[in-house]
């Protein structure tokens, strides 16, 4: 094939999207993100996709939400962990925080113990100061069964984080030692 650099890039992005490589990677090779992101189940407004391998990231902290009766585990990619370790604020570009959520259920094996039940949502915050300048540098994504939730829900993320944790770069979670 005789391809210009531009069409080569588009071709590479197509191959990446066909093989399930994230939109982030497609952007790395210089492709337009919107069509690729849509093909990869990206969140509305922000185009955030589920980062590959996030379940292997390190634990930052846990939390418990009474309104939903859910346990949460907050994980961070290596950049996030480095920033927490060095108390770097704002978090640098490339930081990704993941919040996993499970229903709280009684253990069937030990009275008084509670364990994670069904997984409910997984949420991400991706730092890119330029790309997400209008939302404090963070892109948001909330997924159920691997699919992003609707635009209306994604309109709520920034407002709540801004209202409560503006002084901590919009991040609630502190590192649990
Ligand atoms: C009404 C307030 C509120 C809204 C709306 C909200 N969050 Fe949060 N978020 C929280 C709170 C409180 C925490 C920390 C406690 C916890 O873990 O549940 C949190 C934590 C997080 C974290 C872990 C990093 C951190 O800041 O601690 C991520 C990732 C996250 N939210 C993503 C989202 C996404 C994506 C949306 C929109 C779809 C969203 N949030 C909407 C209140 C909110």
Boltz pocket constraint, residues with backbone or C-beta under 6 A from the ligand:
constraints:
  - pocket:
      binder: B
      contacts: [[A, 62], [A, 63], [A, 64], [A, 65], [A, 72], [A, 74], [A, 97], [A, 98], [A, 99], [A, 123], [A, 124], [A, 125], [A, 140], [A, 141], [A, 142], [A, 153], [A, 154], [A, 156], [A, 157], [A, 158], [A, 160], [A, 161], [A, 170], [A, 171], [A, 172], [A, 173], [A, 174]]
      max_distance: 6.0
